[in-house]
Amino acid sequence: MTRYLDPVQSRAVLIGASNFAETDGLPSIPAVSDNLEGLRAALTSSTTGSLTAEHCTLLRDPLAASEVGQALARSAEATDVLFVYYSGHGLVDERGRLYLSLSSTRPDQLRWTALPFDALREELAASPAAIRILVLDCCFSGRAIEAMSDSHGAITGQIDVAGTYTMTSTTANATSYAPAGAKYTAFTHALLEALHGEETLTLDEIFREVELTLMSRGLPRPQRRAINAAGNLILTKRRPTVAPRSIGEVSNIQPGHRFSTRRQAHDAGVHRPLQAGICGTRKTGAESIVISGGYKDDEDNGDVIIYTGHGGQDQAGNQISDQSLDDSGNAALVTSCLEGLPVRVIRGWQSGSLYAPSKGYRYDGLYRVSSYGSKTSLDGFLIWQFRLEACEGTPLPKMQHQDKLGDSAEPKVKRANARTKSAGNKSEQAPTTVQRIVRSSSVHRRVREWHDNHCQLCGVRIEVPGGSYSEGAYIRALESPHNGPDTTGNALCLCPNCHVMLDAGAIVLGDDLSVIRAGEEVGTLNTHPQHVIDLECVKQHRNRWSDAAMP
């Protein structure tokens, strides 16, 4: 469950080492100073922050480890959240232990002139804060993840009693990146972009944004470790500015449009969530999906996608439990299938598909959910999969150049080319797609909701996994020459059998709403207090089929 921090009971300590004596052999990092100022502004800003300025301590270029200890001691009154950030050089001794540089640090005397990470870890363990957040922007910072994960250490046990969240700019053996002449280091720049975004983010969502930004730029992959749901904490106090919900195309965004990050897709209204792969609810249907390689069982054939539903995965991408159609994302795709609603498809560069962009994300047009079902995943758990087919007019996305994919991609390329060449033979697919989408109007949906998917002619309610099914039918056809009104008075909720019989004139209605079949009254139309039938439409339909319906 997400929650906001308590600004009265929370503190932040921001530490940065940017300037070093040339004789010590450590190059200066001018961006570190801006890192500190930028992060303090984000945490204390009236529009993005949750902390007051007096509760955010900035420690610039400390000379000795004792200065860091004193700054942390002054923040000991934090009982809700303690946020500690460090930016500078990360150094490793001959035993593989991580040290954080200070202005007086000498690489050949780390033990006496730098801050041992273990000392910082001990201070975090001693804090009474309910959640302790540690953010390291330095080389080899991933070693902090390993240290915090050491199950044999008593300190780790003390930390894990509370919630902790550790985020590092790189792995245990990789260097961090500070572009020459840039205002911020690469990691902190991505962090600030996430904090300054238009949507309220949890720590997990912030990390995901930072990770996607850095990886899209070909930079080292950041690391994280979360304990006791600390990742659900929200650092910013601003409520989200949510893009409007929409089914179908988004204005001014055509298939093939590229986005560098998920946030850009969010801002454009193409895919609103910053992390979830499915956008939508059981009631509204799915607005959009992102294909980004999150599930091993996905298949991407360009115009046909086998998309694995949401749920049951661990952070490593392994399926560890069964999926359910009660999941809001999966339920949304079920609704889209049952109601024939189009779904926007966005492909991400991580998916490994022949049709994925080489970087960032690409909007690839509208697809319909033609069917769905369950199976056992490659990891041995039940998953739900949805078959999506490109709607008529949706262009087949271009494949990546084969040379970049290697010889192993050749069989897939040949199969994809064969599908492309045979696309003109799919004569039955396009009419179904068009029919389903056109008939899924807001009028039909309202009528089906009133009748809870019970057929107004026979009373049948078709139950399917994840929901129920019915069809909206117009009494008087909308198309020329009939020109019926697109209103609830001209619409009925029917099962497929009765829908076909109504459209073909095998069933007509009397002015008293009696159901007439082959000239005989066989029942009465089921009605709802809010659903007032247009008798002029009933009469027009009956007159149109009078010879067939009446003896």
N, C-alpha and C positions, 0 to 999 in steps of 0.2 A: 504494500500500500504506500503510495507516495505521500510525502509530507514536506512542509517548509521548515526551515530552521528558525529557532527562536533568536531574534537579533539581540535580545538583552542578555541571554545566557550563552552566546556564541562568540568566538574570537578567531582572528586570523593572524598568522605570523608569516611575512613574506621576506625571504632571505635571498640576497643576490651577491655574487662575487664577480665583478667585471674588470677590475684593474689590478695588475700584478707588476711587481718589479721585474724589469727586463732581465736582470741577472738570475732570476729564479727559474727562467726557462718556460714560464707559462704565458701564452699570448693573451692580451686583453680581449674581452668580449663586450664591445660597446653596447650591443643590443640588450644585454642583461639589465642595464639601468632602465631602459624603456619597458622591458618585461615587467619589472616591479611596478612602475607607474601605471602601466596599462591594466595590470591585474587589480591593483588597488582601486583604480577608477571603476572597473567593472563590478567589483564586490561592494563598493560603497555608493555607486551612482544612484540617483533618485529614480531612475527608470529601469536599471538592470540589477541593482544590488540589494542585498538583504542586511548588510552590516553598516553600522555607523563608523565614521572615520576614526573615532577614539578607540574603537574595538578592533582596528586593523593596524597592526604594527609592521612598519617597513624597516628592515635592517639591511642597509646598503654597505657592501664591502667591509664586513666584520674582519678584524685583525686576528682575533683569537676565538677558540671554541667557547670560552666563557661568555662572550657576548651573546652567542646563540642561546646558551643555557639561561642567561638572564632574561632574554626576550621571551623564551618559552615559560619561564617562571612567572613573568608578569601576566601571562595568559592562563594561569592555572585556575582562575575562577570560571573558566568555560565549563559548564556542566551539560550543555546541549551539543554543540558542534565546535571542534577545534580543527581549523584549516591551516596546514603548514605547507608552504611552497618554497622550493629551492631552485635557483638557476645559477649555473657556473660550470666549472670543470669537474667532471667525475674522474677519479683516479683510483687505480687498483694496485695493491701492494703485491709482494711476491707470494703471498698466501691466498690471493684472490679476493681479499676483503676490500669493500668499497669505502672510499673516502671522498668527502665533499670539500672542494677547495675554499680557502679563505684568502684574503688579500696578502697574507704573509706566508702562504703555503710554498714550501720548497718540495719539488717532486722527489728528491732524494732523502727527505726527512718527513714523510707523511705522518708518521705516528705522533710527531711533536708539533707539526705546523698546520695540519688539516683537521677537519671534523670527521671522526670515525662515524660511519653510518650507524653502527651499533649503538653509539651514544645517543643519537637522535631517536633511534627506535626505543631505547629505554625511557626517554622523556615522554614519548607517545604512550607507552604502557602505563606511566605514572599519572597521566591526565585523567581527571574524573569525567571528562566529556563522554556523552553517550555515543557520539560518532566522531572518530578521528580520521581526517582526510589528509593524505600525504601526496603531494604532487612534486615530482622530480624532473627537471629539465636539464639533463647533463649526460655526458657519455657514460656508458656502462650502467645506466640507471636501472636497467632490468634486474640487476643483482639485488636491488631492494625488494623486488617481488619474491625472489628466492629466499631472502633473509626473513621476510614476513611470513613465508610459507613453511619455515623450518619447524616441523611438528615436535622436534626434540628439545626445543628451547623453552624455558619457563617464560621468557618474555612474550613469546608468541601466544602462549596460553593466556597470559594476562590481557593482551590486546584483543584476542578473540572473544573475551567475555563481553566486550562492547562491540559496536559496529565499527569496522574500519574500511577505508577505501584507499587503495594505493594506485596511483596512475603515474606511469613513467614514460619518458619521451622515446625510449628505445629499449632494446633487449639487453641481456647481460653482457654480451660481447661486442656490441656495436656502438659506434660513435653517434652522437647527436649532431644536429645540423644547424649552423648559424650562417645564413647566406651573407656574403660580403656586401656591405652597404645597406642591408635591410634594417628596418627599424626594430623588428622583433626577431627572435630565433624562430625557426620553422614550427616547432611544437607549440610554443606559447602563442604564436600568431594564430594557429588553428584553434587553440583553446579560447582565445579572445573572440574569434569569429563566432564560435558556438555560444559563448556567453552573451554576445551582443545581438544574437539572432532575435527574430520576432516571436519565437515560440518558447514557452517555459519548458525547460529541460531538466530531467533527472541527471544524476551523475552518470548513470549507465548511458543515457542518451547523449550526454556531452562527450563521453569517451567515444561512442560510435561515430559521432560527427567528426571528431578529431582524427580518428582512425581512417575514415573514408577520405578526408581531405588530404592527409599525408600520403596515403597509398596512391591516390589519384595523381599525386605529384611525383611519384617514384621515390619517396623519402622513407626512412626507416619506420617500421611499424611500431606504434606505441604498445604498451603493456598495461594490464590492470589486474587487481585482485580485490574482490569484495567479500565482506563477511557480514552476516546477520542483516541482510537486506539494506545495507548502507547505500547501495546503488540506487535506491528509490528516493533518496533525498534530493530536494529541489533547492538549488543555490540562489536562484533569482526569485524575486517576489512578484515580478510582473506576470499577469495572467496572459495566456496565449491569444494571439490574433489568428484566428482560424480561417483558412481559406474556405469559401462557400462550398457546400456539398454539390456535386453535380454528377449526373449519369450521361455518358456519351462524350462527344467532342468538347474540348475547351477552346474558347475563342482565341484566335491568332496562333494556335499551336497545331502544326501539321505533322503527320507522320514523318519521322526522320529528324525531328528537332532534338538537339543534343543539350544535355545539362552536365556541368562539371561535377555537381554534387547533388545529393538528395535534397538539400535545402533549396536549391534552385528549382527543382521539380515541385517542391512544396509551395514556394512563392508563386509559381505559375499556375497553381491549382491543378496540376496534372496528377500528382500523388501527394496527398496531404500529410500522411505520417512521415516522420523523420527516421523511423526505425522499422516499424512493422511492414511486412511484405504485402499485406492485404488491407485495403482501405474500404470500409463499409460495415453495415450491420445487417442482422437478419431482416429487419423491417425494410430497409432501403435497398438492399442488394449491394453488390460490390461495385464501387466506383472504379477502382484501379488495382493492379497488382504489379509488383516488381519481381523480375526474374534475375536473381543475383547469385545463383549457385548455393543457396542455403540448404538444399535437400538433395541427397544422393540419387533419389528416384525420379527426379525431374527429367523430362525429355523435351527438347526443343527442335522441332522440324520446320521451323519457319512459319508456315501457314497453319500448322497444327502444333499445339503445345500440350504436353501432359504435365500438369502443375500439381505439385504435392501441397496439401493443405498445411495449416499452421498447428504447431504444438508438439510437445513430447521430446524436444531436443535439449541437449546440454550445450554449454558454451563452445565445445569443440566440434559441434555439428553432428553429433551422434544421436540417433533415436534411442531414447531410454524409457519411453512409455508410449502407450497407445494414444492416437489422436481421437478427437471427438467432434461430431458435428454441432455440439453445443458451443464450441469456440466461436466467438463472434465473427472472425474472418471466414472460417469455413461455412458458417451459417449464411453469411452474405453471399458467398459463391453459389450455395444451394438456391437461394432466392433468385439470383441472376439466371440460373439454369431454368428454374420452374417458370419464371416470368419472361424469359427471353430478353433480358436486359443486356445491352452491350457493356463490355468491360475494357477500360484503357489498359494497354500493356506497355510496360517500360522494361527494357532490358538493361542490365548492368554489366559492366566489364568483367566482374568477378565470376560470372556464371559458367564460363568455360564452353559456352555454346558457339557453334560456327557462326551464328547470327548475332552474337554479342558485339557491342562496340569495342574498339581497342582500348578506350579509356572512357571514364565517366558513365553517363546514362543516356539512353536514347528512347524517345517516345515512338512506338511502332504502330500506333493506330488502334482500332476497335476490333475486339474479338468477342465471340459469343461462347458461353459455356454450354456445349452441346450435350454433355453427359457427365456423370460422376459415379464413383464407386470406391470400395475399399479393397485393400490387399495387404499382404505382409511385406513390410519394407525389407531392404537389404540388411538392416540391423535386427530383423526378427520381430518388429512390433507392427501393430495395425496402423495403417495410414489411410487417409482419404485422398484420392486423386481426382482432378477435374480436367476434362478434355476441353480445350479452348480452340475454336476454329476462327480464322480470320473472316471478318465480315466482308461482304461484297464491297469492292472499292478500296479495301485496305491493301496497300502494296506489300509484296513479299520483301522483307528486309534483305539487304545485301549481306553476303557472307564475307568473313575476313579472308584476306588473301591466303591461298593455300600454302604458299612458301613460308608464311609466318607460323603456320600451324604444325608443320612437320609431316612426314610420310604417314604417320598413324591416322591423320585426318582424311586420307584419300577415300576410304570406303564411305565415310559419312558424306563427303563432298559429292561422290557419285550418286548416293541415294538422294541427297538434297536436290541435285540437278535433275534427277529422274522425276522427283515430285513436281519440280517447277515445270518441266515439259508436259507432264500429264495433267496440269492444273485445269486445262481447258476441258478435260473429260469429266470433271466433277459437276455434271449437269444438275444433280439433285441437291447439291449443297447450297448453292446461292439462293434459290427460291425459298428454301426453309429459313435461311438466315434473315432474309428480307421480311418474310411473313411474321416471324416471331418478334422481330424488333418493332415493326410497325404496329402490331397489335398489343404491345405492352405499353399502353398509354396511361396517363394518370387517371383518366376516367375509368378505365378497366380496373385499375388497382383499387380505387375507392369502392367500386361495386363489389369486388371480390372480398374486400375487408368487411363490408357490411354483412355479407352472407357467409363469412368465415369459410370460403371455398366450397360451400355446399351448392350443388347444382340446383338452380331454381326450377328446373323441369322434373328431374327425377329424384333429387335429394341426395345424390351420391356425393361423398367427399373422399377424394383419392388421397390415401396416406402414402407418403414416401419417406425414406430415411432423411431426417432433418426437417421435415415439414409436410405440407399438404399441397395439392395441385388442383387448379381449376383454370378455365380459360375465359377471357372476356370476349363477348360476342356482340356485334351491333345488330339490332333488329332491322333497321333500315340501313343498307350499306352506305358508306361514306362516299364511295367513288361515283363518278358520273356513269350512268344518267340518274342514279338514285339520289345522290347528294343529301344523305342523311346528316343530322346534326351530331357533332362530337360532344354529346352530353350524357349524363348518367341516366336520363330518362329513355335514351335510345340504346342502352347497354344492358346486358344480362351476364350473370355469372353461371357458367355451364360446365359440365364435364365434356371431354372431347367427343363422345358419341352424340350427345344432344347438340353440341355445337355444329357438328357436320350435318345433322338432320335439320337444324334450323336454317343453316346457310343453303341447303339444297331443297328447301321447301317441303321436306317430309313432315315437318311440324310447323304449324302456325298457331297464332293466338287469337282468341275471340275478344270482342270489346270488353267483356267481363273478365278477361285474363284467363279464360279457360284454355286448356291445352288440347289442340285438335290434331289428331293423327289419322290420315286416310279418311277424313270426313267424320270421324267419331271423336267425341269428347272423352279424353282419357285421364283428365285430372285438372288441377288448377295451379297456375304459376305461384310458386312460393315468393312471398314479398317481404319487405322490411320497411318499418315506418319511415326511414329516411330515403327510401328508394321509390320514387314516384315515377311510374311508367308513362311514357309519352304515347297516348292512344292513337295519335295521328301516324306515328311510326309503325305501330301495330297494324293499323288498317292498311297502310301502304304495303307492308310486307305480305299481309294476307292476300291483298288484291294481286300482287305480283305472282304468287304461287297458287292462286285459287283453283286452277285446273288440276294441279297436282295434288293439292291437299284436300279438295272437296270432290266427292263423287258426282 
